[in-house]
Amino acid sequence: MKLLTVNIGQPRPSDRTDGPGGVTGIDKRPVEGPVEVLDPGPKGSGGSGVAGDAVCDLRHHGGSDQAVYAFAREELDAWERELDGRKLPNGVFGENFTTLGLDVSGARIGERWRVGADLVLEVTSGRIPCRTFAHHLGERGWVRRFTQRAATGAYLRVIEPGAVRSGDPIEIVHRPDHEVTAALQFRAVTTEGTLLPALLAAGEALHPEALRRAREYVARQGGPGRRAGAPPEHAGH
């Protein structure tokens, strides 16, 4: 398992972003290392954890629980086949880290990776596609297609800061004993809300927004005479 490339983005104009000034940093490109990675601080004020990487809409992106976004080269290759051979270079999905040999979407919430000699990251959630992502790719129905595939990659928080560069090894140093993966978390908060109670097994390692949604769902469904987490009789889907 290794880090193929470290990718960073510079602010670029876009007419499909809600970010201030109409700019986005989603167009990320591989850079030569070493690149410092550290906790950027709380969402709303902290941006990317990767030095030199622009996060232009701090309301929805960046912060400690989304400090780094990783996506597998194998998934980019699968999308190339699905998109009739369109070339998808590393960084094109807005990922900071393009990996090889690692099941990123199948990583468990709370799973920890050591990247290079010093950096330790912890998986917090999957990535929910937005209209800026769709516009960047320019593929019809992209948000729907990406959501249906549910191979989301993973957001990570920084546990121990460090410098990394392309080609660095990735080692899984901790794997929780629950079964809550980034992909399952994504499905729970997008298309399969009845999975929300399952997310609670990941505890505080889960992205705070997803954890709050799971707790609120259980509270709503846990009325008298009904098992907590079970859908009500007339619930739609």
N, C-alpha and C positions, 0 to 999 in steps of 0.2 A: 504494500500500500504506500502510495506516495502523493505528494503535492506536485501536480504537473506544472501549474503556473499560478503565480500570484497576479491578480488583475485589479487595476484601479481605474476609476472613472473621473473625468474632469467635467465641470458644468458645461452642458451644451443646450442650445435652444430646442424647445419642443412645444408644439401647439396642443399636445395632449397630456399635459401635466398640470396638476393643481399646485405645484411647488411655487414659492415666491419667485417672481421675476421670469416665470415661464421657462425655467431651465431644469435639467435633470442630469444625474450622474450615472444613469443606468448603462450607458455605453462604456463598458469597462474593457481595458486592453492589458495584455500581459506586460509585466515590467521586470527588469533585472533586479535581483536582490542585492543585499539583504533589505527586507522591509520590516519595520517595527510594527508589532500588533499589541494593543493594550486596551483596557477598559475605557470606552469613550465617555462614560457617565450616563446619567438617566435619560430616558427617551424624552424628547422635547427640547433638550439642550445639547445632549451628546450625539454626535454623528456616527461615522464609521470607526471601527476599531483598527482599521488598516491605515497606516500613515500615508497621506497623500490622496486618499480616496474621498471623493465628494459625496455627501448626502445633502440634497438640496431641499427636501421636504422633511423637516425634523418632526412634524406632527405625526407622520405615518411610518417613518423609516429611521433606522439607526437606534442608538442607545445601547445600554449595557446588555440587554437581552437579545439584541439583534446586531451584535458588534461585527460579526463575520457571517457571510453567506457562502455556503459551499454547495457545489453541484458536481455530479460525477461525469467524467468524460464518456463513460459507457452510455449514460442517458442522452447526452448530446449526440452520440453516434446513432442511437435508436431514433431520435427525432430526425436526424439527417435522412435515414431510410424512409421514415413516414412522410417527410416533406419532399419526396421525389428527388433525393440526392442533393438538396440545398446544403451548402457548406456552412457549418456552424462553428466558428472559431472559439477557442477558450475565452470566456468572459462575456459571450454574447447574451447569456441569460441574466447578466448583471451580477454574476457570482464573483466574489473575491478570490475564492480558492476553487480551482478546477482539479479534481482528484482522479486518481486511477487505482482500481483494485479495491475500492471501498464502497459498500452499499450505503450511500448517504441517506436516501429516503427511508431505508430500513433501519437506520440508526435509532437507538432507543433514547427517549427523553432522559437527560441526566447522564448519558454516555459521555465519557471523556476521552479526548484524543490528545496525544503529545505529537506536536508537529515540529520537526527539527530537534534541536537540543533542549530548548527551554519552554516554548509556548505550549500551554495546556488550555484546551477549549472544552466547553460543555454544551451538548445539544439541548436546545430549548423548544424548538417548534419547526414546523414546515413553513414554506413560503406561500402566501396567498397572492395570486396574480392580480395585477391592477391594469387600468387602461394605458398607463405609461408603458408598461411591459408589452402590452398588445400592440401599441403603436410602434414601438421600437422593433418588434419582430415583423410587423406588417403582414401577418397571416390572418386570413378570414376566420372568425370565430375562435381566436386564439385563447381567450380566457376560458371558454367552455372546454376546448380541447385539452388544455393544460390541466384543468380541474378534473376532468374525467379520467385522465391518466393517473393522477394523484402521485406522480413521481416528482416530489416537490423540491428536492434538495433539503438542506437544513440550515436554520439559523443557529448561531452559537454565541455563548458568552465567554469572556476571557477569565480564566481561573488564575493562570500564571502568565504574565506578559513575556514576550520574547520576539526575537527577529527570525524571520523565515525567508526562504528563497525557493525558486523553482527547483524541483528535484528532491526536496527534503523528504525524508521518510515520515510516514504517519503511523502511529502505534495507538491501538485502543488500550488505554490503561485502566479503564473502569467501565464495566457494562452492568447496568442495574438488572435485578432479577424480575422486573415486571415486563410486560409485552407492549408497552405503549411506545410506538415508533413515531417518527416525524410524519410519516405517511398517514398513520392512523389518526394522529392529532389533526392533520389537515382535513381528512374526511369528516371528522367529528364537527369541526367548526364551519364546514362548507356544505356538504351534501348529505351527511348522515348524522343529524343531531342526536339521534338516540344513542350514539356512541359516546356522548359527552361524559356520562358517569364513569366510563372506563378510564378516562384521562386522570381521574383522581389518584390512581395507583402511582402516578409519576410524582405526586407531591409537589414540593416547592421548587423542584428542578424545572417544572413546566413554565413556559412563558406566562407571566402574571395575568395577561389578558385572557388567555385560554383557560387558566386555572379559575379565574373569576366566572367565566361563562359556564364552566362545568359545575361549579358550586351553585350558581344561580339556577341552573337547570334542575339539579337534584332537589333543591329547595322547593321549586315549583311543583315537581312531580311527586314529592314525598308526603302527600296528604294522608289523612287517616284512611286506613283500609286498603292502601295501595303501597306496594313495595317501592322504596326509593329508587329512582332511575327508570322505573317502568313507565311506558307512555300511557297517557290517559286514553280512555275508551274511544274518544272521538278525535284523537290527534290526527292531523294530516301529515303528509310527508312529501 
